[in-house]
Amino acid sequence: MLYNKFLKMHIKTSMQYRFNTLFIGITQVLVNIGEVLGVWILFSQFTSVKGYGFYECLLMMGIVFTVFSFAECFARGYDEFHMLIKSGEFDRMLIRPVNIHYQILGSKIELTKLARMALGIALVIIALVNLNIDWSFLKILVLISSFICGITTITGLFIISATISIFTIEQFEFVNIFTNGAKETAYYPINIYAKWMTKIFTYVIPVACFNYLPLSYLLEIGNVPMWLCAISPLIGIVFIVPCIIIFNLCLKKYKSTGT
Amino acid sequence: MASIIDFTDICKTFKVPLRTKGKFSMFKNFFIRKYKTIEALKNITFKVNEGDIVGYIGPNGAGKSTTIKIMSGILTPTSGNCVINGYVPWKNRREFVKNIGVVFGQRSQLWWDVPIMDSFELLRDIYKIPKDEFDKTLKLLNDALNLETLLNRPLRQLSLGQKMKCELAGSLLHHPKILFLDEPTIGLDAITKLAVRDFIKFINKKWKTTIILTTHDMNDIEALTNKIILIGKGQILYQGSFEKIKENYASSKTITVEFAKDYDNIALDGYEITNHEKRFATLKNLPSKQFHPKEFINEISKNYEIIDFQVTSLSVDEILAKLYKQYEIIER
């Protein structure tokens, strides 16, 4: 398959700079461990935040780390789309007989992010072991779909940022407020924030749909109806569809850059 | 002969944000933007026959790259029709691009850090080239360009000339019918330049590939093309053979004369003195004056004693510079 070839090229590239790749991976993990420590220190002072304890928050962080690093690893092409335009690489893609999204996904695969993803998965496992969850088939399904929802939501945000750079050529920092902001927001249960923020991160950018809401269902806490919590990841999965449609429409207005 | 590229009345306008000056202008510009429309291409019409090598020339910013980008399906024109190889480039993109190859002289299509051969294999998969056909093409390109020793080295280790050879090979692996070359000889040394030119001719003969090439090197034009299209300020100013242009300018000569002694003032009917320093002078015949060596010697010897003189015709670069000036397409 063509994607495997792309992947192979990226592995070969990072093997050229083995030490660098390793070093970036390790530093990123260290930064994230620092964030975990921050939460841990917080919980040594307060035992719970709105019914959420340390392990509940650890589970949320684990999911956020995992889905973010997954998207940053495999959907990096959208995130750094302005670079593709500036370097002329995007013009190249337009003269290849392959679907443009397929090429964008294949153009940048950042393998250093896998280290962070491993940390995220480790955190999720640690949290799940320490939490008393009354498992059922539906709960497993909700947990898995919340991961998928997270990946599609973040990728959707990247696509929106890419769509804007079709016109501006520059990266639009404004979108970072939503991507990185969403990340930091999602470490804690969404209902600790102001009402308007909760609403934005549920309905506009469905961040709550891949951690707070499905976890409420898993842990059977919170005051949102359980059935709503259970189906919430679907919203995030649907979120990416309009993002792709808008991107495709805007692509027709593409202007390219100089020689 | 059937035309493979058919461009009719292509126009392309860009909207460029207008910056205003004054207090808080940066702020204002951020919120309220005024746009100015720039006509990059105005009613471009031309035809290219199958197997032709066409030189697309013009000063920087004339619209060459825009045309190439429209022809390769990257940009959509504002108006006009364009049929290339039976396709409209910006519709049905994926079918269309299977039969074209593009080399942007200053941008690479190969991977920086991996051996060239890996990039070629990726291209094989992208274009779905059958294995035996790929091997055959690669062998042909290999023999013509001497790539053997380069293929297992990463792009970053190659010289500019070696890179260009690999770029050319990379854009031809899928055996395209049309090849677009955007400044293929830019920055190359003399030997590589000749090698690249020979290769372009070779491919054109061997595969009957139609080649469109933009360049600032007039020797490329002389050596390769059988038709040129001159573009300036987004309009076509001339299309036809380069020989014809040369003929038009063939009569203007530059004569460098060495005198036996210093003259204070030199004047000769029908000639313009462009430079005079002690015993040396440079003369140019006026458009009305036909240059004849014998007549020239007779006339100049009447008043001056000369030791030596040298006659040169306009170089192709000078011809082009004159042409640009004549059409006033150089921005001043």
Interface residues (C-beta under 8 A of the other chain):
Chain A: L2 K5 F6 K8 M9 K12 T13 Q16 Y17 S87 G88 E89 D91 R92 L94 I95 R96 P97 V98 N99 K252 Y254 K255 S256 G258 T259
Chain B: F14 S65 K69 S72 G73 I74 L75 T76 R93 R94 E95 V97 K98 I100 V102 F104 Q106 R107 Q109 W111 W112 D113 V114 D118 S119 E121 L122 D125 I126 Y127 K128 P154 D182 E183
